[in-house]
Amino acid sequence: MVVKRPIVNIVGSHVDEWNDLSDPLGEFLASAGCHLMTGAGAGVMTAVAKSFTHTPNRMGSCIGIYPIEGMEDISLPKSKFPN
């Protein structure tokens, strides 16, 4: 049986992690049975993804979408992709 889960997309600062907000959000989404999708960059996206994936007994998956073309226009170092 296939279980359909909502997908929640999180984007935010690629500089600041805002852990006081990101950590509880990632834990909540994991415990709510959602999938998490981020831009796979640093900052908020990394913080929420870490919190989400480290939550015990989560049911959803963490999905990171990152560019494969046009990276020369992004000010973030390529080493920061994917988180």
Steps between C-alpha positions, in 0.01 A plus 500: 500500500636839402474767769475851362659765720496878465820661376603817681754726327734710715715782364680770689825669574801322353718675760324482839363172635254655748523183708252625761233486227643243258556217748144489638359536149698204367399287800134597462490418128670164561259408778202614290582242232587747224770482237742794512626672184768768510724685259787285637710804585655619823341703782132441579470221245784302660377564854143384431626198303734395784225531758255313276734211421619463860146465636447139614225293333427754227292369213579756228801550275726803465525622141764752391463681168811675378608650169718303263536780248566867550696457822738777394230757580452379859701685763502198735810280463436179308629308805178602681284306251338267576458515875 
